[in-house]
């Protein structure tokens, strides 16, 4: 056997309507697959003889709801068939799901009548879809609550600020000078870059569940940043044009490595946090000061969460550490060309790059302070306390490549 999509029937279904004499079955979504038949006493050998490239999508096993079929136990005894979907065919369908079915990850217990007419082709199609939906990346967990997203959810949710904390109607416009209004405008425009960032996270993490779930929370929080600042500007009589959001509808290219993508976002969030902190310290208008403090706190929280997911990718992975270090070096090593914040790099047709440079003028050391925090995270990611500069990152890379 080699290199084909297969479904196995073990001691069940004497009739397989739609199946050709050679065991081929044509499915609308997946094309031609092979249906194999085997007895319970030869099933273990069958599993061992499957080719390295063969896809065993589903197994239909004779039995019932009263006891776990031995063939299902044998299937689950092989880690390589963890994705294979198991169906038990026999009496007892439609009743209470027995405990062994959950333990052995059985999809369903089906009555033989379910396969009448086009029933077998329909069930085979469902089994194939279930199999292909289980995209297992390096951080896959068997149980939902073991996902990193669920481990950080409580902390992230309970530190979220409430919109009711802000009373924009009590803004005092006379306390803001023209430069501060310009900073508020540029910050609102810069934050529209969240949208393509969210697009790309979901594209790059396609098929994954944990980080993708957190990316939705991150995107929802970040979307408030442009909104609240635009509403502040509205109180000042400044209207933010929709074009600034539309300029950033186009997702920038997907990253080559997830660890590298997350490192870039750690840097982005750390630098944004320091810039908002500097803006908040510089203004005397109480409502805008409060807004900038809250947004700076958000960016710090986001950096911390991105770090947790990056750590997950780097633990025990030389490739993950190399990818993270390479990205850190790109953004920390040379700022002479204005590559000070990723949000200002991907949209040359937008005003973001110039806006970031103007905001950075508020506090000359803000980017340096942010990068110190990034270096602290880098040290923990690669377990090397000697890293204190981009030069040290380059040295570390040489030892890993």
C-alpha positions, 0 to 999 in steps of 0.5 A: 500500500502506498500514498493514497487516501483510505477508509477501512471497514473492520468486521462490518457492512457486508454491502458498500453501495457505490464502491467499485469491485477494486474497492475504489469509492468516488467522493464529491469533495475528495475524489477517489479513495480506497476502501479496505476490508479487514477482519479483527484478527488481521487489523493490527497487521493491516495498520503496520502494512500501511504505507508511510504516505497513506492517509487512513482517514476513517475506520468503521468497526463492527460492534455496538454500544455495549463494549469497546471493539478491540479494533478501536483499541488497537487503532488508538494504540498507534500515535500515528493514527491519532487523527484517524476518525473511528466509527462503531457500527452496530446496535445501541446508536442514538442512546447515551454515549458510553464512557469508552467512546469518549476515552477512545475518541470514537466519533459516533455509534451508527446503526447499519441502516445509516449506510443504506442507499447513498449512506456509505458514501455520505458517511465516508465523506463526513469521515474524510472531512473530520480527518482533514479538519484535524490540522495538528501543529507542533502545539496541538493538545488533545484537550481544549482546556490545555491550550495556551489560549485558555491558560492566559484567558483569565488574566487577559480578560480580567485586566481589560479596561471598561469603556465606562471608565472614560468620559469623553464629554468632559474633555477640555480642548483648551488644554491640548495644543496643536502638536498633541492633537496631531499626535492624537490624530496620528495615533488613531491612524496608526492603530488602523494597522490592527486590521491587516495584522488580524487578517494575517494572524488567521492566515498564518495560523490557519488550521490552528485553534489556540493562538487564533482564538487569542488573536481574535481577542487581541484584534477586538482590543486593538480595534478600540484604540483607533475608535476611542482616539477618533472619538476624542478627536471628534470632540475636538472638531477633527474628523478622521477620514475612512481612507486611513482605515481603507489604506490598510485593508490589504494584508501584508505578506505572511511571515515565513515562521510563526516564532518570527512573526510573534517576535515582530509583534512583541517588538511592535507592542513594546514600542507602542506601549512606551510611546503611549506612556510618553504621550500620557506623561507629556499631556495635561488634558486629563481625559486624553491622558487617561486614554493614552495610559490605558492604551499603553497598558493594553500594549504591554499586556499584548506584548506579554501575551505574545511572549507566552505564545513565542515561548511555546514555539521556542521551548525545545525548538532550535528552529523556533529560537533561530526564527525569533532571534533573526526577527529581533535582530532585524528590528533592533540592530539598525534604526537609521532608516526609520525602521522603528516600529513595524506598523510604520513599515508596511504601508508606505502609502499611509502616513503611519511611518511619519506619524510614528517618527513624530510621536517618537520625538516626544520622548527620545528614549522611548524606543530604547526603553522598549527595546530593553524590555524586548531584550529581556524577553529574548534572554528568557526565550533562548535561556541566555542571560548574556544577551544585552544588545543586537550584537549579542543576538547576532553572536547567539545566532552563530551558535545556533545556526 
